[in-house]
Amino acid sequence: MRKILLLLTLGAISGSVSAEIYKCLENGRLTISDAPCPSGAVCSVLSYEPQNSRPHSPTEELETLKQKLEVMQRERQEREAVYEAEQKQQNEMEALQKQQNEIEAKKQAEADQEAQIKANIKKKKRKKLEEEEEERRRLEWWLYNKE
């Protein structure tokens, strides 16, 4: 008899047990906890009730379905917010990558231009030295033939 009474008591207690589950969206990360969300986070509260505590009247069942629908709509909005945040972050990353590529291309173009300028200067110096050497040879020849 005691066992039956104990089982009935436990059944009644377990039938009335419910829990709140907190879904928190903070900085693009979704966490699920039994503790409330920190401030600044998008929060939704899910209520959990065991299957055996279903409402008995159609009105109560309709109300429960409405609540579930609201929860599902909030969850969808949260997923859409996360998706939009991820898309925004991805677009920003692509824009930054494009800027970085443009900067690197500009640096490469400047390095190529600098190398071309150095090559031209070296070429002009070589040409000037050759001209000076030719002038020196002419003067030597002239001096040699003048005597």
C-alpha positions as CSV (number, residue, x, y, z in Angstrom):
1,M,0.0,0.0,0.0
2,R,2.8,2.4,0.9
3,K,4.5,1.7,-2.5
4,I,1.3,2.5,-4.4
5,L,0.8,5.7,-2.4
6,L,4.4,6.7,-3.0
7,L,4.1,6.0,-6.7
8,L,0.8,8.1,-6.9
9,T,2.5,11.0,-5.1
10,L,5.5,10.9,-7.4
11,G,3.3,10.7,-10.4
12,A,1.3,13.7,-9.2
13,I,4.5,15.7,-8.5
14,S,6.1,14.7,-11.8
15,G,2.9,15.7,-13.7
16,S,3.1,19.2,-12.4
17,V,6.8,19.7,-13.0
18,S,7.6,22.3,-15.6
19,A,10.8,24.1,-16.5
20,E,11.8,27.3,-18.3
21,I,14.6,27.1,-20.9
22,Y,16.3,30.3,-22.0
23,K,17.6,30.7,-25.5
24,C,20.1,33.6,-25.7
25,L,21.6,35.2,-28.8
26,E,24.6,37.3,-27.9
27,N,27.3,38.5,-30.4
28,G,26.0,36.0,-33.0
29,R,26.3,33.0,-30.7
30,L,23.2,31.0,-29.6
31,T,23.3,29.5,-26.1
32,I,20.7,27.5,-24.3
33,S,20.5,27.5,-20.5
34,D,18.3,27.2,-17.5
35,A,19.5,30.5,-16.3
36,P,18.2,33.9,-17.6
37,C,20.2,35.6,-20.4
38,P,22.8,38.3,-19.7
39,S,21.8,41.8,-20.3
40,G,22.2,42.9,-23.9
41,A,21.3,39.5,-25.3
42,V,18.3,38.6,-27.3
43,C,16.3,36.2,-25.2
44,S,13.4,33.9,-25.6
45,V,11.9,31.7,-22.9
46,L,10.7,28.2,-23.6
47,S,8.4,26.5,-21.2
48,Y,8.6,22.8,-20.9
49,E,5.8,20.7,-19.6
50,P,5.8,16.9,-19.7
51,Q,3.4,15.1,-22.1
52,N,1.1,13.9,-19.3
53,S,0.3,17.5,-18.3
54,R,-1.5,18.3,-21.5
55,P,-4.6,20.6,-21.3
56,H,-7.9,18.7,-21.3
57,S,-10.2,21.3,-22.8
58,P,-10.1,22.3,-26.5
59,T,-9.8,25.9,-25.4
60,E,-6.7,25.2,-23.3
61,E,-5.2,23.1,-26.1
62,L,-5.8,25.9,-28.6
63,E,-4.1,28.3,-26.2
64,T,-1.2,26.0,-25.8
65,L,-0.9,25.7,-29.6
66,K,-0.9,29.5,-29.9
67,Q,1.9,29.7,-27.4
68,K,3.9,27.2,-29.2
69,L,3.3,29.1,-32.5
70,E,4.5,32.3,-30.8
71,V,7.6,30.5,-29.6
72,M,8.3,29.1,-33.1
73,Q,7.8,32.5,-34.6
74,R,10.3,34.1,-32.1
75,E,12.8,31.3,-32.8
76,R,12.4,31.9,-36.6
77,Q,13.0,35.6,-36.0
78,E,16.1,34.8,-34.0
79,R,17.4,32.5,-36.7
80,E,16.8,35.2,-39.3
81,A,18.5,37.8,-37.1
82,V,21.5,35.4,-36.8
83,Y,21.5,34.8,-40.5
84,E,21.3,38.5,-41.3
85,A,24.2,39.2,-38.9
86,E,26.3,36.5,-40.5
87,Q,25.5,37.8,-43.9
88,K,26.5,41.3,-42.8
89,Q,29.7,40.1,-41.3
90,Q,30.5,38.1,-44.5
91,N,29.8,41.1,-46.7
92,E,32.1,43.2,-44.5
93,M,34.8,40.5,-44.6
94,E,34.5,40.4,-48.4
95,A,34.7,44.2,-48.6
96,L,37.8,44.2,-46.4
97,Q,39.4,41.4,-48.5
98,K,38.7,43.5,-51.6
99,Q,40.3,46.5,-50.1
100,Q,43.3,44.5,-49.0
101,N,43.7,43.1,-52.5
102,E,43.5,46.6,-54.0
103,I,46.2,47.8,-51.5
104,E,48.5,44.9,-52.3
105,A,48.0,45.5,-56.1
106,K,48.8,49.1,-55.6
107,K,51.9,48.3,-53.6
108,Q,53.0,45.8,-56.3
109,A,52.5,48.4,-59.0
110,E,54.5,50.9,-57.0
111,A,57.3,48.4,-56.5
112,D,57.3,47.6,-60.2
113,Q,57.4,51.3,-61.0
114,E,60.3,51.8,-58.6
115,A,62.2,48.9,-60.1
116,Q,61.6,50.3,-63.6
117,I,62.9,53.7,-62.4
118,K,66.0,52.2,-60.9
119,A,66.6,50.2,-64.1
120,N,66.3,53.4,-66.2
121,I,68.7,55.3,-63.9
122,K,71.2,52.4,-64.1
123,K,70.9,52.4,-67.9
124,K,71.4,56.1,-68.1
125,K,74.5,55.9,-65.8
126,R,75.9,53.1,-68.0
127,K,75.3,55.1,-71.1
128,K,76.9,58.3,-69.6
129,L,79.9,56.2,-68.6
130,E,80.2,54.8,-72.1
131,E,79.9,58.3,-73.6
132,E,82.6,59.6,-71.2
133,E,84.8,56.6,-72.1
134,E,84.3,57.3,-75.8
135,E,85.2,61.0,-75.3
136,R,88.3,60.1,-73.3
137,R,89.4,57.8,-76.2
138,R,88.8,60.5,-78.8
139,L,90.9,63.0,-76.7
140,E,93.7,60.4,-76.3
141,W,93.6,59.7,-80.0
142,W,93.6,63.4,-80.8
143,L,96.5,64.1,-78.5
144,Y,98.5,61.1,-79.8
145,N,98.0,62.2,-83.4
146,K,98.7,65.8,-82.8
147,E,102.3,65.1,-81.8
